[in-house]
Amino acid sequence: MSDPKLIFVADDDPFILTLVEKRLGEMGYTVKSFSMGEELLESISSKPDLIILDYIFQSKDLSPVLSGKEIFQRIQMINEK
């Protein structure tokens, strides 16, 4: 039997993260969740099979964060190398 597929889930809402991570885990996937896009980018070398990415990230303390679009663009640049 093959290894379970690795899915990254990135969202700033802890409820969404927990819900998606739990459901995908129940379906047999290996799930790694991220509350910040920067964390996802630091782990991208793990080569996930799928990334579920929130398009609009908002920090709780109003500090600057990468948007989902910026994260997606950085992932594309990494994959082009």
C-alpha positions as CSV (number, residue, x, y, z in Angstrom):
1,M,0.0,0.0,0.0
2,S,1.3,3.5,-0.8
3,D,2.0,6.2,1.7
4,P,-0.8,8.6,2.5
5,K,-0.8,11.8,0.5
6,L,0.6,14.9,2.3
7,I,-1.7,17.9,2.3
8,F,-0.8,21.3,3.6
9,V,-3.6,23.5,5.0
10,A,-3.0,27.2,5.6
11,D,-5.6,29.4,7.2
12,D,-5.5,32.1,9.9
13,D,-8.8,30.8,11.4
14,P,-8.1,28.1,14.0
15,F,-11.6,26.7,13.6
16,I,-11.2,26.2,9.8
17,L,-7.7,24.6,10.4
18,T,-9.0,22.2,12.9
19,L,-12.1,21.2,10.9
20,V,-10.2,20.6,7.6
21,E,-7.3,18.9,9.3
22,K,-9.6,16.5,11.2
23,R,-11.8,15.7,8.2
24,L,-8.8,15.0,5.9
25,G,-7.1,13.0,8.6
26,E,-10.3,10.8,8.9
27,M,-10.1,10.3,5.1
28,G,-6.6,8.9,5.5
29,Y,-4.5,11.8,4.4
30,T,-1.4,13.1,6.3
31,V,-2.2,16.8,7.1
32,K,0.1,19.5,8.2
33,S,-1.6,22.8,9.2
34,F,-0.2,26.3,9.2
35,S,-1.7,29.4,10.8
36,M,0.8,31.7,8.9
37,G,1.8,31.5,5.2
38,E,5.4,32.1,6.1
39,E,5.4,28.8,8.1
40,L,4.1,27.0,5.1
41,L,6.8,28.4,2.9
42,E,9.5,27.2,5.4
43,S,8.1,23.7,5.1
44,I,7.6,23.6,1.3
45,S,10.7,21.4,0.8
46,S,8.5,18.5,2.2
47,K,6.8,18.5,-1.3
48,P,3.2,18.3,-0.3
49,D,0.8,16.6,-2.8
50,L,-1.8,19.3,-2.3
51,I,-1.9,22.8,-0.7
52,I,-5.2,24.2,0.6
53,L,-4.5,27.9,1.0
54,D,-6.6,30.7,2.5
55,Y,-6.6,33.6,0.0
56,I,-6.9,36.3,2.7
57,F,-4.6,36.1,5.7
58,Q,-5.1,38.6,8.6
59,S,-2.9,38.9,11.6
60,K,-4.5,39.2,14.9
61,D,-2.2,42.0,16.0
62,L,-2.2,43.9,12.7
63,S,1.4,43.0,11.9
64,P,2.1,42.6,8.2
65,V,1.5,39.1,6.8
66,L,1.7,37.5,3.4
67,S,-1.6,37.3,1.5
68,G,-2.7,34.0,0.0
69,K,-1.9,35.4,-3.4
70,E,1.7,36.3,-2.4
71,I,2.2,32.8,-0.8
72,F,0.9,31.2,-4.0
73,Q,3.3,33.3,-6.1
74,R,6.2,32.4,-4.0
75,I,5.3,28.7,-4.2
76,Q,5.2,29.0,-8.0
77,M,8.7,30.6,-8.0
78,I,10.1,27.8,-5.8
79,N,8.6,25.2,-8.1
80,E,10.1,26.8,-11.2
81,K,13.7,26.4,-9.8
